[in-house]
Each structure stands twice: as C-alpha cells, then as structure tokens.
Amino acid sequence: MNHEISNDLTENRIEPKLPRSPRKIILVILGVMVLAGLVFLGIHAGAAKTEKTGKADRNKQQVTPVTVAMVTQKTVPIQLQAIGNVQSGSTVSITPEASGRIIGVYFKKGQEVKKGQLLFTLDDRSQTAAIQQAQGTVAKDQASVQQARAALTRDLGQVDQARATLIKDLASVRQAQATVGKDQAQVDFAQGQSDRYGALYKKGAISLDTAQQYVANIRTAQATLQADREAIANVQAVLKSDQVALANAGAVVKGDQAAIANAQAVVSSDQGALDNTKVQLSYAKIYAPINGLAGNILVTQGNVVQANSTTPLVTLTQIRPIQVAFSIPETNLPQVQKYMQNGKLKVDVTFPNDQAHSVPGTLTFVNNTVDNTTGTIQLIGDFDNSQGHLFPGQFVNATLTLTEEPNATVVPSQAVQNGPDGQFVFVVKPDMTVENVPVTVSSSIDGLDVVQKGPQPGDKIVTDGQANLVSGSKIRIKTAGNNSNADGNSSKSKRNHAPKSGGGDS
C-alpha cells in the first residue's frame, strides 16, 4: 500500500516552471510596439483625412479669384528639339610659305577679315635679287637661241646654194648626154658612108682620096664622141661632189637645229627658275584665304619666321556662314528623311539665356552613320549668321521643324499642372466651379502646350490661381478693375498667351 501511494505521488508530481528565453521576450515586446504603432498611424491618418476633407470643403465653399484663358485651335509645327553646338565651316591656320622677317601686320586680333585682304608682309629683298639674277640668265639664254637661229639661217643658205649647184650640174650632165647621143649618130652615119665608099673604091668607082676622106670623117666623129663621153664623166664627178656638199650642208643645218632646241630647253629651264623665284616673292605677302574672324596674332612684327613652320601666324575662323551640329534619336530619322523629300527643312536656334530671339537656318547635312553608343545621328544646319549672333563653340537650343499640324488644340503652358496621377487642367464650368480634367500633352511651342486628350476648343481653363483649387471649387474671374495684383496677373496672362500670327512658326 505504501508502495502504491508512493507511485501515485510520483505520477501526480508538479514539475517546476522554467523562465522563458530572452529571444522570446524580445519578440513579444516588438509585437506590442508594432501593434501600438499601427493604432497610432490609424488614428493620425483618420485625423489627417478628416482635416483634408475639411480643407476641401472649405475650398469648395470659398470663392477663389483666378485668371482664365480659352482653349483654342491653331496650326502648330511638328518639331524636334536638341542641344546644338555651333561650329565653323572652315578654319584656316595661316603659316608662312617663305622664310623672312615680318615687316608689316595689317589687321588686329579679333578683327573680321575678308578673303584676299593683306595680312602680313615679309622682307622680300633676297627674293627680289634672285628674280633679277634669274631674269639675267634667261636673257643670256635667249640670246644663245637667237645666235643659233642666225647660224641656222646662214647654213640653210649654204644648203640652198649647194642644191642650186647640184641642179646646174645635173643639167650639164643631161646636156652632155644629149651631145654624146648626137655624136654617136654622126659616128654611125660616117661609118656607113665610109663602108659604102670603101666598097665603091674597091670596085674602082671612086678615087682613093675620096675613100680616105670618108675614113677621116669617121675618125673625127669618133674623137668628138670620145671627148663628149669624157666630159660626161667629168660632170658626173662634179655632181657627186655637189651631192656631198649638199649632204654636209644638211648635216650642219641639223646641228644648228639641235643647238636651237638645246638653247630653247635651257631658256625653258631658266624661265621655270624665274617663275619659281617670282612665286617665292609672292609668298612675302600673305593674304586671307577666306572670310573669317582673326584669332590671336601669335607671331608679331619684327620676328623671323621659317617657311612651313608648325607655329601659325594667326588662325582664321569662318563665321558667315556658320554651322550648328546637333543629334536626334535614331527613331526620328525616318521622319526627317520623309519630310526632307519635300524640300529643305528649317532649323531655328535659340540661346539658353535668351529664348525670345531665334536665328533661322536650313538643314543641310544628315550623317551617314548612327552612333551606336548613344543611339543618335548627327545633323548639321547652315546659318548665314548675318548678325553675328552665333559664335563657334557655343551651345544652343536647336529646333528642327518637320511639318505643320493644322487645327491642333492648344492651351497656355501655365494652365497645365502636375499631379500624382499625371498632368491636368482646371476647366471652368457654367456654374463658376472648376473641374480637374486630365490632359495628354504632345509638345510645347511658344508658351502653348499641344494637347492630344483633355479639354475641347472653346473651354475656359484656369491659368493662374490653381494652388487654391480642387474639383468643385467656386471661382471668380479676375478682371483689370479688381486690384493691382489682378491687373498684373491679367496683363501677364495676356502677354504670355495671346495667339501669335502665323500659327506655330518659331
């Protein structure tokens, strides 16, 4: 029994409670703090909402003075805008092409110079002396040419004389040949008579004296024929001599002609040297190659400069005309190409601190490569810059006008407000309350926003006083007679938002 009681006591024994771990205690404390914070925020939000609702109700109850403008339609330009950089179409560094001392400077740094204007002069005494020497050499060589021509004329006369002698001797040969022919005929005739009378003598028909006379005639004719043949040989020998003389004279003439050609070549060479010296002399005067603005004069009067020196005397920068380079996203390139087919596109630039004045120009260049690092393509516009407002290196705001959109809905830019849900305007209702109307703005031009969605033409919208308005607020349109502040706001609104003639021209 005692053993059973002891077992019951063991089974029903209450174990002692151990203390909770520190981590659990911390978690409990944090849970309590979070719950308290949520309760506090709920109370505060409720109070703020109540306060905001009360403020809205007060805004609706009070009458707020505002200025208004009419939503209108007008023709507006479709434009692309970018930051542009002004650059010169031509920049020239003036360097000397001849060595010498600068003896004259005929402009001032920063001066605008014209093409062909004298800028510098160098000491040209050495070039002048070289020209005189070259002129003397040319004159001497020209005299040699004249002398060679005179020798040629003389030798041509000898050729003509030798040719005339040859012709005369040829005539003598022909005459001697004719004489030989005649004498040969006489010999043949005398031979015939001698044979005939010799036969008669043998027959005893004629005497011996008569027969011997005809024999003597043959011998006389033969002697004459032999003499004529010897004369022909002599004349032919003279003819050969004449031919040799003519050939010699021709060789002399060819030598004279070669001498003339050589002399003329020397004259040409010396003339080239003279012309080169004259060119070197021309380098002693340095003229402006372009119209441009002169920079700082880096080498002043009295200094000695060397030909083709790397240090320029001055740098000229063309400013009329001038160029502006700017870049547009590549996604806009098809638009530009499309509208360029209809003619040249207009580019206007304004200055960051002077948006009121613009300088007009024309788009003249679209680069042939898109910059892969920026996803843009470079465009360049030309500007005549007649007033000189554009200066190389300036940053300007460039506006490229692609085309015009007729009957676009426009509102004054100050009427468009930014809210948590996007942009909106306050539209004035007939009961002189306002309504918050969301708008979608596509572009801005001359203080006007072009809206694609929102108020309609003819609607009145608030342009000043929006800070005190919510949807349903009562308003009073300020007029010129209300107060001085109203006058100022009203006149300001008129100045900023009066429609300009010409639609969206910039």
Secondary structure, DSSP 8 states (H G I E B T S, - for coil): -HHHHHHHHHHT---------HHHHHHHHHHHHHHHHHHHHHHHHHHHHHHHHHHHHHHHHSEEEEEEEE-EEEEEEEEEEEEEEEE-S-EEEE--SS-EEEEEE-S-TT-EE-TT-EEEEE--HHHHHHHHHHHHHHHHHHHHHHHHHHHHHHHHHHHHHHHHHHHHHHHHHHHHHHHHHHHHHHHHHHHHHHHHHHHHHHHTSS-HHHHHHHHHHHHHHHHHHHHHHHHHHHHHHHHHHHHHHHHHHHHHHHHHHHHHHHHHHHHHHHHHHHHHHHHHHHTTEEE-SSSEEE---SS-TT-EE-TT-SS-SEEEE--SSEEEEEEEEGGGHHHHHHHHTTS--EEEEEETTEEEEEEEEEEEEEEEEEETTTTEEEEEEEE--TT----TT-EEEEEEEEEEEEEEEEEEGGG-EEETTEEEEEEE-TTSBEEEEE-EEEEEETTEEEEEESS-TT-EEEEE-GGG--TT-EEEE--TTT-HHHHHHHHHHHHHHS--TTTT--
